[in-house]
Amino acid sequence: TLAQARAFVRAQSAWLERHAGKGRQAGASAQAHMQPDAQGRPTRVLLRGEWTDVHWGGGGPLPLAAHAGTAQLQSRLRALARADAQVIIDAQAERLVRVPARLSIRDQASRWGSLSGRGTLSLNWRLIMAPPEVLAYVVNHELAHLAHPNHSPAFWAEVERLMPGHDIHRRWLRREGDVLRHVLPAG
């Protein structure tokens, strides 16, 4: 009921405030690292776990057209996320009960990845900003769902088979994932 929801929020207000504050801190830290240019475009962005220079006008590790904007930067990062994820899927193909029917790169608000009943593997494009092993963990987590569409012990054994030692990357995502959501905020 609404009364129960209000009581829950009151009882958990300290936790909620700490969690919201953590997100605000992550956002402020990310924005400071991005060092916007005169047009407000970031001159640095997280790429594969490292702050990388964005070169508006070409050159460097992440070149973009001089007239491009953050939408084009986001599109470029999406393409890189797709390419990196596909490499992981291709490398695991022989070890899987079946391969994903399709790969979709999206900007989910709360998930890093999912696998539909029809076999579409959806990933959050922001994973390209995490260390490569974190992206690999999420891809392998979703690939494990091809054999086990749940989070049973058999599922976690499959994740471990596909990516031994995955738990360290899972913990990184839980601890640091808020930062990725604040680099190039949606909308």
N, C-alpha and C positions, 0 to 999 in steps of 0.2 A: 504494500500500500504506500501511498504518498507519505503518510506519517512514519512508516517504518524506514522509508528512504531518507527522510529528514533526520530521523534519530541516528541512522547509520552515519550520515555525513557529519553530524555533530560529534559522534563518538570517535570518528576517524579523522577529524579535522587537522590534527597535528601531522598525521602521516600524509594527508593530502597536500598540506602546505609545504612540507619538506619535499615531496615529489614534484610539485609545481615549481618550487624554487630551484630544484636541480635542473629542470628543463630550461628555465630562464637563464641560469648560469651557463648551461651548455650553449644556448643560443647566442648569448653575449660573447662568449669565448670564440665561437665559430665566426661570428660577424667581424670580430677584431682581426682574426687571421686572414680574412678574405681581402682586406685592404682595397676597398673600391676605388675605381678610377674617377675622373671628373664627371663621367656620365652615370656613375653609380653602379657600374658593372664590376664584378669581382676580378681582381688581378691575380688571385690565388684561390685554388679550390682543392679539397681533398680528393686525391685520386690514388686508389690502391693503397690507402693507409698513409700517404705522404702528402704534405702541402705542396702543390705543384703550381707553377706559374702559368697563368692564362695569357696568351699573346694575342691580343686583339689586333689584327692586321697581319697575322702570319708568323711563322717561325716558332721555335721552341717545342717543348713536348706536347703542348695542347694549343695548337694554332686555330684561330677563328678569324673570319672576315672582319675587317675594321668596322663595318657598319652593323655587325651582328650584335645581338643582345643576349640576355640571360636565357631566353627561350632556346636559342641556338646552342648555347652551352649545355643546357639540360638535354637537348636532343643528342648532342655529341656524347654526353655521358651515358645516356640510354643505349646508344649504339655500342659503346665500349662494354657496358654491362652485358648486353646480349652476346657479343662476341666472346667474352670471357666465360660466360655461363655455358655457351655452346661447346667450347673447348672441353670443359669439365664433363658435360653430358657425353660427348663423343668418346672421351677417354674411359668412361665407365660403361659404355654401351654393351660390351661383351659380358659384363658382370651382372647385368640387370635381367629381370624376368621379362621385361618389355621396355621399350624406350618411350619417353613422353611423345604424345601425338603432336604437340605444339609447344612452343616457348613464347610466353607473353611477358613483356617488360612493362611494369605499371608503377604507380605511385600510391601504394596502399597506405592508408592512414595508420594502421595498427599492426599489419603483418609484414614480415620480411619475405615470405614465400607461401605458396599453397599449391596443391595439386587437385584439380577437379576430377570428378568421376569419369570424365571423358578423356582424361590423360593430359590435360593442358597444365603445364608447369608455369606458374606465374611467379615472377620475382619482382621485388622492389628495386627500381633502378638505383636507388641510393646505396645499395650494397657495393657498387663500384668504388665508393669512397672508403670503404672499410679495407683492412688488410686482405690480400687475396685469399688467405686461408679461411677468413670469415665468409666470404662469398662461396667458397668451395664447401664449407660446412652447410650453409643453407641449401645449396643445390643438392648435395648428397642427402640431406634430411628429406627433401622433397622426393628425391629418387627412391629413397627407402619406402616411401608411401606407395610406390608402384607394387611392391610385394605385400605391404601391410598397411591398409588404409586406417590406421589407428596409432596410438602411442603406447602400445603394449610392450612388454619386455622383448618380444620377438622383433618388433619394430626397432627398438633401440639397439638390439644386437645387429640388425641389418645396417643401421647407421654406422656402428663401430666397424663392421666388416668393410663398408665402403670407404670409411675415413677413420682409421684408427687414431685415437687421441682427440676426437672431435670436441670433447667437452670443454677444453680450454677456449675454443673459438665460440662455442655457445655462451660461455660465461662472458667473454669479451663483448659480445653483442648485447647481452643483458645490461652490462655495466656502461658501455660506451654508445649504444645505439641512439640515445637521445641527441647526441651531437650530429649524427648523420641526418636527422630529421630537421635540423636547424640550418644546415648548409643549403643554400638555395631554397628557402622556404617556398612551399606551394602557394600558387595564386598570388 
